[in-house]
Amino acid sequence: MSAALTIGQSAQTQRRFTPADAAELHTLTGAPPETARVPEPLINGLFSYLLGVELPGQGTNYLKQETRFLADAPFGEPLIARVEITRLRPDKQLVDLATTCTTSGGVKIAEGRALVLAKDVAGAFNTPV
C-alpha cells in the first residue's frame, strides 16, 4: 500500500456462492450442511478477504468483527461485500471499518464493523513500519 489510509476510504468485492461452496465449507470445518442459503461464515470470509488483501491490505491483523445478519443470502445471487474506514487511531495503529454485504438488487444481507491493527501494512499511517 503506497498511500496513507483515510476516513471514508473503501473497498468492495463481489462473489456468487453455490451449494457446492457450502458443501466444501461443511467438509473443511464440520459446520452443519446448508442447502437453502449461503452460510454466514462464507459471507464473513468476504470481509476477511477485503481486510487482508484490499483495505488496509497485506499485513493487517484482524482484532475484532461484529456482524448482524439481516436476511438470507440466496445461492447464485451476486453478493457485494464492502468495507469502509470509519475511524483511524494512528497512535495505536488501529483502523475501524464498517462492513456491509448486499445482493446485487440492493437487499442488505449483513452489516457490522471490524477493528484491525495495521502496524505491519506499509504506508498505512505514513510512518515507517
Contacts in CASP RR format, 6 or more apart in sequence:
PFRMAT RR
TARGET T0000
AUTHOR 0000-0000-0000
METHOD contacts of the structure
MODEL  1
MSAALTIGQSAQTQRRFTPADAAELHTLTGAPPETARVPEPLINGLFSYL
LGVELPGQGTNYLKQETRFLADAPFGEPLIARVEITRLRPDKQLVDLATT
CTTSGGVKIAEGRALVLAKDVAGAFNTPV
1 56 0 8 1.000
1 57 0 8 1.000
1 58 0 8 1.000
1 121 0 8 1.000
1 122 0 8 1.000
1 123 0 8 1.000
1 124 0 8 1.000
2 122 0 8 1.000
2 123 0 8 1.000
3 123 0 8 1.000
4 123 0 8 1.000
4 124 0 8 1.000
4 125 0 8 1.000
4 126 0 8 1.000
5 55 0 8 1.000
5 56 0 8 1.000
5 85 0 8 1.000
5 88 0 8 1.000
5 95 0 8 1.000
5 118 0 8 1.000
5 124 0 8 1.000
5 125 0 8 1.000
6 85 0 8 1.000
6 88 0 8 1.000
7 85 0 8 1.000
7 86 0 8 1.000
7 87 0 8 1.000
7 88 0 8 1.000
8 84 0 8 1.000
8 85 0 8 1.000
8 86 0 8 1.000
9 55 0 8 1.000
9 84 0 8 1.000
9 85 0 8 1.000
10 55 0 8 1.000
10 82 0 8 1.000
10 83 0 8 1.000
10 84 0 8 1.000
10 85 0 8 1.000
11 50 0 8 1.000
11 54 0 8 1.000
11 55 0 8 1.000
11 82 0 8 1.000
11 83 0 8 1.000
12 50 0 8 1.000
12 80 0 8 1.000
12 81 0 8 1.000
12 82 0 8 1.000
12 83 0 8 1.000
13 46 0 8 1.000
13 49 0 8 1.000
13 50 0 8 1.000
13 54 0 8 1.000
13 80 0 8 1.000
13 81 0 8 1.000
14 78 0 8 1.000
14 79 0 8 1.000
14 80 0 8 1.000
14 81 0 8 1.000
14 104 0 8 1.000
15 46 0 8 1.000
15 78 0 8 1.000
15 79 0 8 1.000
15 81 0 8 1.000
16 75 0 8 1.000
16 76 0 8 1.000
16 77 0 8 1.000
16 78 0 8 1.000
16 79 0 8 1.000
17 38 0 8 1.000
17 42 0 8 1.000
17 73 0 8 1.000
17 75 0 8 1.000
17 76 0 8 1.000
17 79 0 8 1.000
18 75 0 8 1.000
18 76 0 8 1.000
19 35 0 8 1.000
19 75 0 8 1.000
21 38 0 8 1.000
21 42 0 8 1.000
22 33 0 8 1.000
22 34 0 8 1.000
22 35 0 8 1.000
22 38 0 8 1.000
22 39 0 8 1.000
22 42 0 8 1.000
22 75 0 8 1.000
23 33 0 8 1.000
25 31 0 8 1.000
25 34 0 8 1.000
25 39 0 8 1.000
25 41 0 8 1.000
25 42 0 8 1.000
26 32 0 8 1.000
26 33 0 8 1.000
26 34 0 8 1.000
29 41 0 8 1.000
31 39 0 8 1.000
31 41 0 8 1.000
36 72 0 8 1.000
37 72 0 8 1.000
37 73 0 8 1.000
37 74 0 8 1.000
37 75 0 8 1.000
38 72 0 8 1.000
38 73 0 8 1.000
38 74 0 8 1.000
38 75 0 8 1.000
38 79 0 8 1.000
40 67 0 8 1.000
40 69 0 8 1.000
40 110 0 8 1.000
43 67 0 8 1.000
43 69 0 8 1.000
43 73 0 8 1.000
43 79 0 8 1.000
43 81 0 8 1.000
43 101 0 8 1.000
43 109 0 8 1.000
43 110 0 8 1.000
44 65 0 8 1.000
44 67 0 8 1.000
46 79 0 8 1.000
46 81 0 8 1.000
46 101 0 8 1.000
47 65 0 8 1.000
47 67 0 8 1.000
47 81 0 8 1.000
47 83 0 8 1.000
47 99 0 8 1.000
47 101 0 8 1.000
47 114 0 8 1.000
48 62 0 8 1.000
49 81 0 8 1.000
50 81 0 8 1.000
50 82 0 8 1.000
50 83 0 8 1.000
51 57 0 8 1.000
51 60 0 8 1.000
51 62 0 8 1.000
51 83 0 8 1.000
51 97 0 8 1.000
51 114 0 8 1.000
51 116 0 8 1.000
52 58 0 8 1.000
52 59 0 8 1.000
52 60 0 8 1.000
52 62 0 8 1.000
54 83 0 8 1.000
55 83 0 8 1.000
55 85 0 8 1.000
55 97 0 8 1.000
56 95 0 8 1.000
56 116 0 8 1.000
56 118 0 8 1.000
56 121 0 8 1.000
56 124 0 8 1.000
57 118 0 8 1.000
57 121 0 8 1.000
58 121 0 8 1.000
59 118 0 8 1.000
59 120 0 8 1.000
59 121 0 8 1.000
60 116 0 8 1.000
60 117 0 8 1.000
60 118 0 8 1.000
60 120 0 8 1.000
60 121 0 8 1.000
61 116 0 8 1.000
61 117 0 8 1.000
61 118 0 8 1.000
61 119 0 8 1.000
61 120 0 8 1.000
62 114 0 8 1.000
62 116 0 8 1.000
63 94 0 8 1.000
63 115 0 8 1.000
63 116 0 8 1.000
63 117 0 8 1.000
64 114 0 8 1.000
64 115 0 8 1.000
65 99 0 8 1.000
65 112 0 8 1.000
65 113 0 8 1.000
65 114 0 8 1.000
65 115 0 8 1.000
66 112 0 8 1.000
66 113 0 8 1.000
66 114 0 8 1.000
67 99 0 8 1.000
67 110 0 8 1.000
67 111 0 8 1.000
67 112 0 8 1.000
68 110 0 8 1.000
68 111 0 8 1.000
68 112 0 8 1.000
69 109 0 8 1.000
69 110 0 8 1.000
70 108 0 8 1.000
70 109 0 8 1.000
70 110 0 8 1.000
70 111 0 8 1.000
71 107 0 8 1.000
71 108 0 8 1.000
71 109 0 8 1.000
72 109 0 8 1.000
73 79 0 8 1.000
73 101 0 8 1.000
73 103 0 8 1.000
73 109 0 8 1.000
74 103 0 8 1.000
77 103 0 8 1.000
77 104 0 8 1.000
78 103 0 8 1.000
78 104 0 8 1.000
79 101 0 8 1.000
79 102 0 8 1.000
79 103 0 8 1.000
79 104 0 8 1.000
79 109 0 8 1.000
80 101 0 8 1.000
80 102 0 8 1.000
80 103 0 8 1.000
80 104 0 8 1.000
81 99 0 8 1.000
81 100 0 8 1.000
81 101 0 8 1.000
82 99 0 8 1.000
82 100 0 8 1.000
82 101 0 8 1.000
82 102 0 8 1.000
83 97 0 8 1.000
83 98 0 8 1.000
83 99 0 8 1.000
83 114 0 8 1.000
84 97 0 8 1.000
84 98 0 8 1.000
85 95 0 8 1.000
85 96 0 8 1.000
85 97 0 8 1.000
86 96 0 8 1.000
86 97 0 8 1.000
86 98 0 8 1.000
86 113 0 8 1.000
87 95 0 8 1.000
87 96 0 8 1.000
88 94 0 8 1.000
88 95 0 8 1.000
88 96 0 8 1.000
88 125 0 8 1.000
89 95 0 8 1.000
89 96 0 8 1.000
90 125 0 8 1.000
90 127 0 8 1.000
92 117 0 8 1.000
93 117 0 8 1.000
93 118 0 8 1.000
93 119 0 8 1.000
93 124 0 8 1.000
93 125 0 8 1.000
94 115 0 8 1.000
94 116 0 8 1.000
94 117 0 8 1.000
94 118 0 8 1.000
95 115 0 8 1.000
95 116 0 8 1.000
95 117 0 8 1.000
95 118 0 8 1.000
95 124 0 8 1.000
96 113 0 8 1.000
96 114 0 8 1.000
96 115 0 8 1.000
97 113 0 8 1.000
97 114 0 8 1.000
97 115 0 8 1.000
97 116 0 8 1.000
98 111 0 8 1.000
98 112 0 8 1.000
98 113 0 8 1.000
99 110 0 8 1.000
99 111 0 8 1.000
99 112 0 8 1.000
99 113 0 8 1.000
99 114 0 8 1.000
100 108 0 8 1.000
100 110 0 8 1.000
100 111 0 8 1.000
100 112 0 8 1.000
101 108 0 8 1.000
101 109 0 8 1.000
101 110 0 8 1.000
101 111 0 8 1.000
102 108 0 8 1.000
102 109 0 8 1.000
103 109 0 8 1.000
118 124 0 8 1.000
118 125 0 8 1.000
119 129 0 8 1.000
120 129 0 8 1.000
121 129 0 8 1.000
122 129 0 8 1.000
123 129 0 8 1.000
END
